[in-house]
Amino acid sequence: MLSAAILWVATGDIMLSAGMAAGMIGVGAFALLFRQNADSAPRQDVLPPDWSVTHAAADFANFGLAITDRAGRLVCANDLYSRWMGGPRAPAALDFDAKSTEAISAATRAAWRDGRSEAPAVLRGAAEYRLALRRAGAGDDYLVWQFAPMLRRSLAIEAAELVAGNLGDLLARSGLMAATLGPEGRIRACNSAFARRAADADQGSLTGRDFASYLRSDERGAIFFETEGRRGVPLRVIHLPIEPEREDGPALVLLRDEDGATQDRTAALAHVENLLANLPLGLALLDRDGRFLFANDSFAKLAGLADGSLPLYPGDLVIREDKGALADAVRRHAGGQPTSGDLAVRPLDRPDEVLSLSLSGVRGLGEAAVMLSLKDSGEETKLKRQVAQQTKMQAVGQLAGGVAHDFNNILTAIIGHCDLMLLRLTPGDSHYDDIQQIKNNSNRAASLTRQLLAFSRQQTLRPQVIQLPDLVSDVSNLLRRLLGEAVKLDVRHGRGLGPVRADPGQLEQVIVNLGVNARDAIMEAKKGGGVVRIETAAVEPKDVRALESDVLPEGHYILLSVTDSGVGIPKEVMAKIFEPFFTTKEMGKGTGLGLSTVYGIVKQSGGYIFARNVVGGGARFEIYLPVHKAAPGQSTRNITKAEPEPKEETWGTGSILIVEDEDMVRAVAQRALERQGYTVETASDGEEALETIAEGRPYDLVVSDVVMPNMDGPAMARKLRRQRPDLPILFMSGYAEEQLRESIDLDNIGFLPKPFSVQQIAEAVGDVLRASRKKD
């Protein structure tokens, strides 16, 4: 409207001014309408680029492709680019030569300014590329780099390929280290011998590195590898220009040890071999290819070389599984820095043994590159295995003891209820035999728990002072019937045997178990028969010293040995024969608890047991029991079993408190004692028992379990004695009485092992009450 007014003032033509005003209004209305339509059109959000899709698409290209942002950071590159440039690195971080770096910088600026640019030829190492750049992206925020290799061949490129390929390997085997250098002195390619010796690295990782940084020279001008320090060997460097017409052109460099140094090292090697030959250590020398140069007699003996002849490679001395690891270790120490390391290997002729092999790189000894030191670590490994086995056996023993204890509670209830039912029946009744059969099977189960407790050394023993010859004589008749007619029993006794203190019933079980095992070994030998010999003998301290045993302490012992003429014990089985559930018998013919039970009984009796094979076939088990020394005034008469005492009447009177956490055991004990005439009350744990006694109720005896929740039996007994010092206590438990005695140092305490019958608990209660009344 302002423009129309100015036009009317200037021309005075009203029609022209009105037309212009109308045109301006129309243009404004059209613009307003276009803007509204544009604002009402739906907008699409711009999503960030998915570089994984870009990377997947770029991998189809046959040239190196990279994408960078305005800060020059690499955001995407295809695999071909990463392979050519030694990894996914930004182009600005690559090591191009100086002229190519300037060309790339100029092309980058031009591409950001003009949208695209090129660099006809850029050089990186031995490779030459044609570079094309293009600006891209929604906001032109990215730069696309395209590297196309120049197919023009040159002598420098061919030399680099040969040095990094088969020619370089041939030079390495000949002791020559090779590298090709660019005009700037950087490595374009090198063989494996140079890479390992210069930096203990791979060939490809040295490309583009400064060649001179790996070398040093001393005051006399001799050249050494920087990594070898003062221990290094002088090098001879041969420089061959690849393009002689160029003073600063690429070159091929060959390196080898100085000839004079080689001669000195050869003489030194002979001196070292003479020195190593007289050492008791197993030592050997290898060349750079891992072949034997020398091995002393100790090495040959440890390696199992009877005739002393060495194989070509040390890998021929070990089993197949260890060959690869040994070859890699030898190659690493032969070509790299003079370092050392250890390796565990298993010899080919003794795959179950482990030898410790130490490797160290050596320099200055002619062809020798690696020194091997072989040490027999079998004893150390065996000791570790024994410690682990002992720990495992201890854990299994604790488990067995816990299982036997819980099982004894169940058997106590079963046997007790059987006794109570049998008391109401008479022999010949229709149910009497069935109940008796249940009780017999329960007693068999109880014997199994005794075996578990014997193995875990938690069995309740009744030790007595006995003479072994008398015990062996008593069990010989039973053993002859078990051995059969084909096996002869030979019993021999020594003179001057002292007494031993042990449980005669358990020692009988030991002899029977060993005798039955001896019979089975003889039958396995299939000789038609054999002999089982049982011997006793006195062992003096001088005899113990002659045995040179690390286990058996010096002292006076009685030896009980069982020898058979069977097949003997295999070497691989000898260390496992006392393990629980280990058996060499067929399925269903052995439980694996026989020898473990023997071991537990002997150890719990304070003795020692050993097993060995005898010359001519067969095995021999030797048991050493300490001679019992009687206290002053104590009789040491020879007895084999406890003399039976006349049974007292089991009926009685008195008030008894039963403390037991197992309901079924508590019920059996209560009913059994009530039938004998006692007044019985019960408590489920030690705390309840103390509360009951604190109420003032008079009790003549407390019958208590040992292991209970909240408060166990021993803790209850200590608090109870503060209130009632004269109150007798009868403990019942499935654990060993010796363990109970060690944990409780109280007087007037009895012990009843589980499982027990109605008759046994009645007799035990009567004995404790009678002993207490006699003291009163």
TORKOL-287575 format. One record per atom (N, C-alpha, C): x negated, z, y. Coordinates in steps of 0.05 Angstrom, whole numbers, plus 5000, padded with zeros to 4 digits. Atoms other than C-alpha are relative to their C-alpha. Last residue first. Layout:
BEGIN
XZY;...
***
This chain:
BEGIN
498649784987;449269623142;499850264984;501649914977;443869193114;501350235014;502249855011;447469153046;498350115023;499149735006;453868963083;497850174988;499549854975;450468363115;500850284994;502649944988;447568113049;500350165025;501449795016;454368183015;497350075012;498749754995;457767793072;498750234984;500649914973;452667233070;501350275005;502949924998;452967162994;499450115028;500449755014;460667162993;497150105002;498849794983;461066623047;499650274987;501749974977;456166183008;501150235018;502449855008;459866292942;498250055024;499349735007;466566102973;497650164992;499649854975;463565503008;500850294994;502549964986;460565262941;500450155026;501649795013;466865372900;497550065016;498749744995;471164972949;498450234988;497449975015;466164402946;501250275008;499949775018;460764232997;502850004987;497249915006;458763593034;499850244980;497750175006;455163863073;499149754984;500250294995;449664383070;502749864994;498450145021;451365123078;499949705005;499750294997;446465543118;501449894976;500050155025;446066293131;500549705005;498650264999;444166683193;499749874973;497449975013;442367423196;501749755003;499849875026;436667333245;502950004990;498349775002;436066833301;500050114972;501749785010;430566333317;501650265000;498849744997;435065723322;498250214988;498649994975;432265023335;501350275005;501850034978;426865053282;501450035027;501649764997;431565353231;498149985023;498449784989;436564803243;498450255004;499650064972;431364253233;501650225014;502549954985;429164593169;500349945029;500149714993;436364623144;497550065016;501949845016;436763863147;500050295010;502950044994;442963533176;498350204984;501150225017;449863503143;497149945006;500850254987;451764173172;499049804980;499650225019;454764863157;499449735015;499950274990;452365483193;500449804978;500650205021;454166173168;500349725012;499150284994;453766713222;499149834977;501450215015;453267473213;501349725006;498050185013;455767923270;498549784985;500049965029;450668483284;501849804985;502750045011;448868283355;500050014969;500049875027;456168213375;497449954986;497649835002;456768063449;500150164974;500149814978;449667803463;502450194999;501749775007;449667513393;499750205023;498549815016;455567073411;498450254993;498249854982;451866743469;501650214983;501649854981;446166533423;501850185018;501149775014;450966323367;498350175019;497949795003;455065883414;498850254987;499549884974;448865503436;502150224998;502249824991;446765413363;500550135027;500249755015;453765163342;497750185009;500650025029;454864633395;499650284988;502149805006;458564703461;499550004970;499849784980;462764153493;497850214996;499850074971;462663713430;500350255017;497350014991;460263973362;500049925030;499650204980;453963913320;502949995008;502350004983;452264553281;500549815024;501550255002;458864723247;497750015020;500050204978;460865453246;498549754992;501050245014;462865993196;500249775020;499450254986;463366653235;498849774984;501950235003;463567293193;501149775017;502249935017;466667993194;497949784997;500750205021;471267863252;497650114985;502349935017;474768383296;499649784978;499250015028;479168093351;497650054982;500349745014;476968343419;500849994970;497549865000;479567783463;499950264984;499949834976;472267583474;502750155002;501549755006;472067333401;500150195024;498549855020;477566823416;498650264994;497649884987;474366603481;501550174980;500849774983;467666523446;502450135014;500749785017;470866093391;499250255016;497649875010;474365653442;499450244982;498849874978;467765513476;502650154992;501349754994;464265363411;501350165022;502750034989;469064833387;498950275007;500950285001;475564713348;497349965013;500550094972;477065443331;498849724998;501650234995;479965733266;499749955030;499150134976;482666383237;498049785007;501550224986;481866613166;501449925025;498350064978;483767263129;498549805019;501049954973;479967233064;502249945020;499149744991;483067282994;499250075028;501849805011;479466722958;500750285010;499549975029;485266242968;498350224988;497649845003;484566373043;500850044971;500649714997;477366153038;502550174999;501749905022;478965473008;499550295003;498449975025;484965353054;498350114977;498149794996;480765483117;501650054974;501449755001;474865063093;502050245003;501049955027;479364473076;498750284998;497749945017;483064513143;499250074971;499149744993;476664553184;502350094982;501949815011;473763953147;500950295006;499750015029;480063543161;498050204986;497549875009;480463753234;500150014969;498650185017;473163593250;502550134988;498550194984;471064023309;501549794984;500650275010;469264633266;501749805017;500450174976;468965373282;499149724991;501150265006;471765803225;499949835025;499350204979;472966543242;498549744993;502050224996;473067003181;501049825022;498950184980;476567683171;497849805007;501350004974;474868063108;501349795018;498249934978;476368103035;498450005026;500949804981;473267792974;502150065021;497849884985;473867362913;499050215019;499650144974;467666952896;502450115015;497150064997;465267442843;500549885027;498349794991;457667412840;502949915000;498050064981;453966902798;501750255007;497249955010;447867142762;502049965022;499249734995;441666822791;502850044990;497149964994;438866202761;500650295004;498849865022;431266162765;502950065007;499249734993;429465642816;501450134976;497449994987;426265052784;500650295006;499250274994;419264862761;502749995015;497250055007;416065542761;500649715008;499250285003;408765732760;502949984991;499650075028;407366422787;501249724998;500250305003;404866432858;500349924972;500650095027;407067142877;499949695000;497950185010;406767362949;499149894973;498049865015;402667982966;502249824988;500949755014;398667643020;502350144986;500449784981;401866953035;499050254985;498049785000;400966412983;499250215021;501649754998;396965792999;502050225003;498749784987;400565162974;498250254999;500049765017;396164572957;501250235016;501949794993;397963973000;500450244981;498549774991;401663402964;498050235006;501849774994;398062732959;501850225011;498749804982;402362182927;498250245002;501449744999;398961562898;501350185020;499049844978;402860942877;498750274998;500449715003;399060452833;501050135026;500049864975;400759722820;499750304995;498449764998;399559242763;499650135028;497150034998;394458722745;501450275000;498850075026;387258732719;503049975001;501550235013;384459112778;501249954973;502349925017;389659562810;498849754988;500250145025;394259402869;497550084984;502150205002;395459912923;500249864973;499650195022;400760402947;497749805001;501450254997;399861032988;500649824977;499650185022;404061672997;498649735007;500850274992;402562283039;500349824975;502050165015;405362983035;499649735011;502749964990;408663493080;497949844986;501349795015;415063543039;497250055010;498649754993;418863143091;498850244986;500849934973;413562593083;501450265009;502949924999;414362583008;499250095027;500349755013;422062583011;497150105001;498949794983;422262033064;499750274987;501749964977;417361583026;501150235017;502549875009;421161662961;498250065024;499249725006;427661492997;497650164990;499649874974;424460873027;500850294996;502649924989;421960692958;500250135027;501649845019;428860702927;497450105012;500349724990;433160482987;498250174982;502249994980;432559722979;499650285011;499049924974;439359702945;497949995021;501649804986;437159312883;501250055028;501649855019;440258872830;498350215013;498449835016;446058572870;498550174980;497649904987;442057992898;501750174980;497950184996;435557922860;502450135013;498250055023;429958412868;502249805008;500850265011;424558362922;501749934976;500350015029;427658932962;499249714992;501850235008;427759153034;499650014970;498450245007;433959583050;498249764995;497349975013;429660123083;501349724996;497850044981;422359953095;502750034986;498749754994;417460273046;502249975021;498749885023;415559613013;501450265006;497149974996;414359243078;501450174979;499449854976;406759263088;503050065004;501149735001;405359073015;500850165025;497949805003;410058473016;499150285003;498250024978;405257943043;502350204999;501249914975;399858182996;501949995023;501150224984;404258122935;498950105026;498550044975;405158782896;498749785016;501349924976;402958802823;501749955025;501050244986;405558392765;498550085026;498250224994;406458972717;498649795016;501550245008;401559442683;501649755005;498750185019;404260062718;498249774994;501350265003;401060662753;501549844979;498450155019;404561292779;498949725000;500150305000;400061792814;501749884978;498050095020;401062532833;500049695002;499350285001;394962812869;501949944977;499450065028;394663552886;501049705000;497550135008;391363662953;500349994970;499649985029;386064092987;502749894993;498749765010;384063873057;500250004970;501749865019;381563313102;501350264991;501949804989;386962923137;498550144977;500049755016;389962303103;498050195012;497349875000;391561753154;499950284987;499449924973;384761463174;502650165002;497350074990;382561443102;500450115028;500350134973;375161443085;502749915010;497950214997;376861583011;499849865026;500950255013;370161943003;502149785002;502050144983;372162443056;499149754987;498550124977;378462613016;498149855018;498750245010;374262722953;501549865022;502050215003;369763192992;501149744989;500750124974;375863583014;497949784998;501549824982;377863692941;499449865027;501650164981;383263312903;498850205020;500749854976;386263622840;498149845018;502849934997;389363142791;499650165025;500349794980;396062932763;497150085001;502349835000;397362282726;500250215022;499649794980;403461872706;497750204998;501749775003;401961222668;500550195024;499749854974;407260692657;498450264997;500549724999;405060222601;500550105028;502249904983;407159532581;499950305000;500349714999;411959092543;497850085018;498949885024;413658382522;499850305000;502249975020;408858102574;501150114974;499350145024;414457822618;497850014979;502550135010;411158042683;500549854974;500450244985;418158182711;497549854991;498150205011;419358682655;499749745015;501150085027;413059052676;501849794988;502350174996;415259062749;498849904974;499150264991;422159312730;497749815005;498850145023;419059882689;500949725009;502250095017;414560082748;501149854976;501250244987;420660092794;497749894984;498150225003;424260552745;498849755013;500150095027;418161012742;501849764995;502550155005;417461042817;499849904972;499950264985;424861222825;497449844996;498250195013;424461742769;500149735015;501350105025;418262072797;501849804986;502350174993;421262122868;498749884975;498950254992;427962382840;497749815008;499150145024;424262922803;501149735007;502450125013;420663092868;500749864974;500750244985;427563172901;497549874988;498150215005;429963652848;499349745014;500450125026;423564052851;502049784993;497449995013;423964152927;499849874972;498350234996;416864262949;502650054986;497449904992;411364782954;501749765007;499050144976;405264602914;502750115007;497150044996;401365022864;500649845025;498749794985;393964922847;503049945003;498150094980;391364462794;501350245013;500349844976;385064692759;501949915022;500549715003;385064152707;499850135027;502749904995;387963452707;499950304997;500249794979;394363212674;497150095003;502649865001;395762572636;499850195024;500249784981;402462262619;497350144996;502549855005;403061582585;499750215022;500649814979;410061282581;497550164992;501149755009;410660652538;499450185024;501949894980;415160082559;499250284990;502150194995;418659652506;497850115018;501950015022;422860222478;497649825006;499450175023;426460372542;497850004980;502050225002;423960622610;500749824976;499650204980;430261022626;498149764996;497550145006;430061412560;500649775020;500450165024;422761572571;502549854992;501450254992;424261802642;499649824976;498150174987;429362322619;498849735006;498050075020;424462622570;502149815012;501050215018;418862602622;502049914980;498750254994;422762982675;499149784981;497149985001;421263672648;501349735004;499249975028;413963502633;503150014998;500250265014;412963232703;500850024971;497850184990;415663872734;499949734986;497549915012;411164302690;502349835008;499950075028;405063882708;502650094986;499350285006;406863922782;500049944971;502350135012;406764682787;500849724991;499850115027;411964972833;497349894992;502850025009;412865402895;500049914971;500849785017;419865252919;497149964993;502849995009;422764812974;499550254984;500349735009;430364732977;497250044989;501749955023;430864103018;500150304994;500249715004;436563893065;498450054974;498649895023;435163183082;499650304998;498149804990;433362983153;501550124976;501449745001;427062583136;501850225012;500349924972;430561933157;498750275003;501450214986;429461653087;499450085029;502849995009;431462303055;498349805014;501249774987;437762323098;497150034992;500450074972;439561623075;498650235015;502250194998;438261823003;499549915029;502549865003;442462443012;497649815001;500749884974;447962003039;497550164999;501050224982;447661602975;499450105027;502850055007;448062242934;498949775016;501749794988;454362422972;497149974994;500450074972;457461752954;498350215014;501950235000;456261922881;499549915029;502749895004;459562602893;497949784999;500849884975;465562242923;497250124997;500950224982;465961802861;499150115027;502550115010;466162422818;498949785017;502249814994;471462742861;497349904991;500450024971;475962122858;497750195008;501450254995;475062112782;499449965029;502849955007;477062852778;498349755004;501249844978;483362692817;497050054994;500250174976;485162142768;498650145023;502250195003;483562582708;499649825024;502649855000;487963152732;497749804998;501450064975;493962712751;497250125000;500150294995;497062652681;498449935025;497950084983;495263382664;499749705007;498050135016;490463442606;502449925016;500950245015;486063932642;502149904981;501649925024;490264402685;499049754986;499550155025;492864292755;498350114977;497249975007;493564732817;500749854974;499449725005;486064852823;502950044992;500849935028;484864112814;500650294993;498050115018;488863982878;499450074971;497549854997;484564462918;502249894982;500349745013;478164162888;502650165003;500050045029;480363462906;499850274986;497250045007;482063692977;500249954970;498549754997;475063972984;502949974992;500749835022;471663352956;501650265001;499050125025;475362893004;499450194976;497149995001;474463343065;501149894973;499349725002;467063453052;503050034997;500249925028;466262713039;500750294996;497950135014;468862553109;500050084970;497549874992;464363063141;502349884985;499849755014;458462793101;502550165007;498950055026;459762103128;500350254983;497150054997;458862343199;501349954972;498749764990;452062653181;503149965002;499749815023;449962063138;501450255009;497950105018;451361583196;500550194977;497449974987;447462003245;502249914982;499349715000;441562073197;502750045013;499349925028;441461323183;500950294999;497450125006;441561163258;501050094972;498049854984;435861643271;502849904995;499749745012;431961333213;502050175015;498350035023;433360633239;500450274986;497350064990;430560823307;501949984976;499049754988;424361143275;502949965010;499249825022;423460533230;501150275011;497550105012;423660073291;500950194978;497849954981;418560493328;502749914989;499549715000;414060503267;502350075019;498649945024;414759743260;500750304998;497250104998;412959633332;501750074976;498749834981;406860083324;502949915004;499549745013;404959723260;501450195019;497750035018;405759043293;500750264987;497550034984;401359253351;502449974982;499449744989;396059503301;502649995017;498949835022;396458853262;500750275011;497350095005;395458453326;501450174979;498449924977;389358863344;502949924997;499649715001;386658803274;501750105023;498149935021;387958043273;500550304999;498249804989;384657923341;502050094979;497949935019;378757553310;501750235011;499949715007;374757293369;502450044981;497949945019;372656573383;499850294992;500649745012;368756383445;502350094983;497949865015;368755653465;499050274989;501049815020;364155353518;502550154988;498249785006;366254713553;498750184980;498149964978;362354163588;501750244996;498149775004;356154063545;501750045025;497450105007;353053363554;502150234997;499950275012;347153633592;502849914994;500949985028;347654383604;500249734987;502949985001;348154403681;498850034972;501450224986;355454563684;497050044997;502849954994;360054993641;498849755013;501450244993;367655043637;497150065007;501250004974;370255653601;498549745005;501150254991;374855733541;498950045028;500750014972;376556383504;498649745007;502050204993;379956343436;499750005030;500150024971;383556953408;497749815007;502649984989;385256863334;500149975030;500250094972;392057003303;497150055010;501849854983;393057053228;499849875028;498749754993;399156793190;498250175018;498050034979;396656073190;501450265009;498749745000;390256243152;502250005022;500149895027;387055583129;501350284999;498650175019;389155213192;500150124973;501750185015;387155763240;501649854979;499849925029;392456043287;498449804984;499750225019;391056013362;500150114972;499649905028;391756483421;500549774982;497950145015;388756203486;500150124972;499749915027;384356513540;502449864987;497349925008;381756233606;500150074970;499849905028;375456053644;502950084995;498349765002;373755643706;500150094971;501049835021;368155143720;501550274999;501949804991;372354673762;499150184978;499449874975;375754093729;497750195008;500250174977;373753583677;500450135026;502250195001;372053993616;499749845025;502549864994;376354603631;497749805000;499949884974;382754193636;497450135008;500250214979;381153753577;500050115028;502750115000;379654353533;499749795021;501849804988;386154703554;497149905000;499549994971;390354083541;498050195013;501150254988;387153983472;500450005030;502949985001;388554713453;498749755013;500849814980;395854683475;496950025002;499550104973;396954043436;499050195022;501950224993;393554283372;500449915029;501949924979;397254953368;498149785009;498649904976;403554723331;498150085022;499050224983;399354303283;501350105025;497650125011;395354883256;501149805020;497649844996;388255013280;502449854989;500349735012;381354773260;502550165001;499950035029;382354023272;499850274985;497350015009;384054183345;500349974970;499149735007;376754383354;503050014991;498749874977;374853643351;500850284991;500650144975;370053263306;501150145024;498450244997;369953753248;499349875027;498150004979;364054233240;501749754999;499750264988;360454333174;502250005020;501250014974;358755063160;500249735014;502550145002;360155013086;498649975026;501649885021;365555553087;497249874999;501650225010;368555353153;498050114980;499450065028;374055873162;498549764990;498350245001;374055883239;500649924971;497349934990;371456593239;501949774998;498849815019;365556403194;502850075009;499250145024;363955763234;501450194980;497750174994;364056153299;501049864975;497749824997;359456683271;502549845006;499049925027;354656153245;502550185003;501749825015;353655833314;501450094974;498649755007;357255223338;498250184984;501549795013;354354603373;501950234994;502950054998;356353933403;498450214983;501949795006;363753923382;497149905004;501250015027;367953393415;497950234997;499049795018;372553553474;498949994972;497750115015;371452893512;501150214980;497750054981;367153243564;502449894986;500750194978;362553543510;502549955017;498650255002;364054183471;499049815022;500150174977;359854803458;501349734995;500350285005;361155363408;500049855026;500350174977;360856123404;499649714992;499450285007;363256633353;500149825024;497450114991;359857273374;500349724991;497949945019;354257593333;502849895008;498149814991;348957233375;502250054979;500849735010;342956903342;502050215009;500049995029;345556183347;499550284989;497349955010;347456283420;500050024969;499149734993;340256353442;502650074987;501749815015;337755743404;500850295006;499250015028;343555353432;498450184983;497549855002;341955583503;501050004971;500749724999;334755343496;502550174997;501449935024;337054663472;499350305000;498049995021;342054623529;498750084973;498649744998;336654793580;502150044977;501949805010;332454213555;501350285001;500350045029;338453763562;498150204988;497749885014;339954063630;499849964970;500449715000;332953903655;502250144985;502249935018;333653193631;499650305000;499050035028;340553133663;497850084980;498449765006;337853423729;501049994971;501949785004;332552883730;501450264993;501450035025;337752353719;498150234994;502850094997;342152603776;498749994973;502049784998;349452683757;497249885001;500849905025;353952083771;497950225004;501549755000;357851793829;499350084971;500549905027;360351093843;498350255001;502049795002;363250893910;499950104971;499849875026;366950233922;497750204997;502349985017;367650023995;500850144973;499649835023;372649794047;497550004981;497950085020;370149474111;500250204978;498249775004;366449794170;502249944980;501649755001;360449324169;501750244995;498949804981;364848734150;498350254998;500150114973;361348124119;501050205021;502649974988;359848534056;499949905029;500150234982;367248604038;497550015016;498350195013;367349073977;500249745017;498050114982;361449474001;501649784986;499850295003;358149843942;502149895019;498050114982;355650553954;500049704998;500550294997;352150903896;502349885017;497850144989;351951673900;499249715004;501150254989;347252073855;502449835008;498650265006;349852773847;498349775011;500550214981;346253453843;501249734991;502150175009;349753953796;499549785021;499650295004;354054503824;497449864991;500450055029;353055253813;500149704994;502949985008;351755353887;499649944971;501749804987;358755113904;497149994992;501749875019;362654723852;498050195012;498649815017;368554563897;498150154981;499449764985;364254223950;501250224983;497149974995;361453723901;500550265014;498649855020;353953643910;503049985005;497050014996;349253183948;501350144976;498550055025;341753323954;503050035004;498650265000;338953244024;501449944974;501850215010;333653784018;501349734998;502250054981;337354264063;498149794991;501749774994;343554214020;497849925020;502950055005;349053694020;498550255007;501749854982;356653734013;497149944994;502849995005;362053313983;498650185020;500449905027;369653343977;497050034993;499349715001;370853294052;499550124972;502349834994;366952634053;500750304998;501949995023;372552264017;497750195006;502750064990;377852434068;498050034978;501649774991;384652424033;497249905009;499849954971;389251814033;498450235009;499650244983;390251813958;500450075029;502350034981;387752473928;500249755017;499949814979;394452673897;497749985020;498350084978;394852023858;500050205023;501150224984;388852173815;501749955024;499350265011;391152863791;498949785019;497450094993;387553503811;500549734986;498449915022;381453923794;502949935004;497949824990;378853773864;501750124978;500049954971;372353383858;502050215008;502549884992;371153413783;500050085029;500449745012;378253293762;497550145010;497849824991;379652743812;499650284988;500549914973;372852403801;502150205009;502449835000;373652383726;499450105028;499349725007;380952143732;497550185000;499549975029;379051503770;500450304994;502349875014;379851413845;500750024970;499549965029;384251013893;497550134988;497750175007;385050903968;500750034970;499950095028;380651483989;502549834997;498049865017;379551544064;500249874973;501249805018;373151334098;501950164983;500149754986;376250974158;498850224983;502050014978;374550294130;499750275014;499350184978;378250454066;497950015022;499549894974;374950774005;500949785020;500050214980;375050613931;500850125026;497949994979;373151173883;499749775018;499750234983;369051233818;502350055020;497749944983;366251793775;500149785021;500050094973;361551563720;502650075014;501149794983;360451963656;499849915029;502950034998;361251373610;498750205018;501149945027;368251603590;497049975000;499949715004;370051633664;498850074973;502249874984;367650913675;499950304995;502550075014;372150673618;497650125015;500249845024;378051053648;497449954985;500749734992;376750743717;499750184976;502950004993;376650053686;499150285008;501649995025;383450193652;497050015006;499050085026;387050363716;498050034978;497849825009;385850733782;501049944973;501149735002;379050393791;502150204991;501849975023;381949723773;499050284997;498450005024;387849783821;498350034975;498549755002;383249993878;501750024975;501949795007;378549413865;501450274997;500650035028;384348923865;498050224990;497749925015;386749183932;499549994970;499749714998;379849153962;502350104984;501949885018;378748443935;500250315001;502749984989;384948203970;498250144979;501949865016;391847963948;497350005014;502750114998;397247753997;498050184985;500950095026;403947973971;497249885001;501450254996;405348384033;498949914973;502950025007;410248934014;499049725005;500250215021;416848974053;497149964994;502850065007;418049634090;500049794978;500250185024;424849674124;497149934996;502650115004;426150244173;500049844974;500450095027;433150394199;497349874997;501850225002;433550804263;499549934971;501750025023;439251274277;498349755001;501749765001;443051524338;497949984978;502750104999;446250854358;498050224999;501149964973;452551244372;497249905003;497850024981;456451004312;499150035029;498449754997;449950884274;502249965020;497550005014;444450364276;501550265005;498449774991;438050154311;502849984988;497550074988;433849654271;501450265007;498449774992;426649664249;502549915013;497850084983;422649154209;501650245006;498149804992;415749294179;502149885019;498750114976;411648814138;502250195007;497150044999;407249214090;500749855026;499350114974;399949254068;503049924999;497550154998;397549704011;500549905029;500550285009;390349913998;502549835002;501750005024;391050554039;499449714993;500249725009;396650454088;498550004974;501849955023;396349804129;500050304994;500949734998;401749534175;498550084974;501849905021;402848794184;499150285007;500650205021;408148404223;498450114977;502949975000;411049004262;499049824977;501550055024;418348844279;497050075004;502850094995;423749024329;498649974973;501550085023;431149184335;497249925008;498250005023;436249504382;498649914975;498750265003;432649324446;501949984976;499250124975;430550014472;501749754996;498149834986;430550434409;501049875026;497549995015;427549854371;502050185014;498550244996;422249724424;502750004986;498949994972;419950444424;501749755005;497949794998;419350434348;501250015027;497650115012;415549764348;502350215001;498950204982;410450044396;502649894989;499049864977;409350674354;501349805020;497549875007;408750254291;501250155024;497950215003;403549794322;502750134993;499250104974;399450394346;502249794999;498549794987;399550704276;500949925028;497250015009;397650044245;501650225013;498750244988;391350004288;502949994991;499549974972;389450724272;501449765012;502550024985;390350684197;500749995030;500850284996;396850934167;497350005015;502850044992;397351654142;499349705001;501750145019;404851784140;497349935012;501949815013;408052324183;498249864980;501949904980;411351844232;498050184987;502150204995;414451464173;497950115020;499350174978;418252104152;497749815006;501249914975;416452364083;500849815023;498050044977;420452294019;498950125025;498049794997;414452243971;501849945024;500949745011;407851873962;502050235004;501249844979;409451294009;499250284990;502150134986;410550763956;498550195020;502250055018;414551203909;497649875014;501449755008;418751503964;497749954982;501549904977;420250813993;498550254993;502350184997;422350543925;498250095023;502149915018;426751153913;497549835003;499550085028;431051023974;497550074983;502050205009;430451424038;500649934971;499450145025;435251854079;497849804994;497549915009;434952354137;500849874974;498950175022;427652304156;502650124991;499749875026;426252634223;501349824980;502050105019;423752214281;500150134973;502449824999;427452634334;497949914980;501550044975;432252054347;497550185001;498449944976;434352054274;498349975025;500849764984;430851714216;501850035023;498349964976;433151244160;499150255013;499949734990;428450964106;501750015025;498049954979;428450344062;500050295007;499949724993;422650084019;501850045024;502049934980;424149383993;500450305006;502650045012;427749103932;497850055021;501750174985;434449403953;497349974987;499750285011;439249683901;498149815015;501650035024;436750393916;500249724988;502750094993;439550333986;498249964976;499950294993;446750363960;497249895006;499450155024;445451023924;500149705006;502350015017;441951313985;500549844975;502050184988;447651114031;497549984982;499150285004;452651423984;498049805011;500450065028;448552063982;501049724993;502650125005;447952034057;499549954971;500649905027;455452144068;497349874991;500750195021;456052034144;499350144974;502950025003;459752554185;499249814977;501249825021;467052394194;497049975000;502550125010;469852094258;498650204981;502549844997;476952344267;497649864988;501449955026;482251804271;497450155006;502949994999;486951824331;498950064972;501349795016;494251604327;496949985001;501050115025;496651174385;498550224984;498249955022;500651564437;499049894974;500049715005;494751604486;501850074976;502649925012;493650854481;499950304993;500150105028;500950704492;497450084986;498249845016;501051164553;500049914971;501249745004;494850824581;501750184982;502150045020;497750134573;498750274993;498850055026;504150334609;497949984978;498949745008;500250634668;501349974972;502249825008;496050004673;501050274990;501150105026;502149554673;497750194990;498149935021;505549984727;499049914973;500149715006;499349964770;501850084978;502549945015;498849204764;499850294993;499850105027;506149124783;497550064984;498249825015;505449574844;500249914971;501649765006;499349174868;501750204984;502050065021;503248524862;498550254992;498650025025;509148804902;498149954976;499249735009;504549034957;501550004974;502449865010;501248344961;500750284990;500850115027;507848004965;497650154988;498149905020;510148465022;499349904972;500649715005;503848335062;501850114979;502549995015;504647575055;499350294993;499550105027;511847615076;497550024982;498749805015;510348045137;500449924971;498150135018;505247575166;501250214982;497349994988;502047915227;502149874983;498850274999;495247695200;502749995014;502050214995;490648295211;501349735004;501149974973;495948835219;498149775007;497950054981;499848575158;499050025029;499650294999;493448545116;502149925021;502350124985;491649265134;500349705002;499749934972;498649495114;497749885016;497850174989;498249115048;500350065030;501050284997;491449445032;502149825012;501850004977;494250135047;498949725004;498350004976;500050005000;498350005025;
***
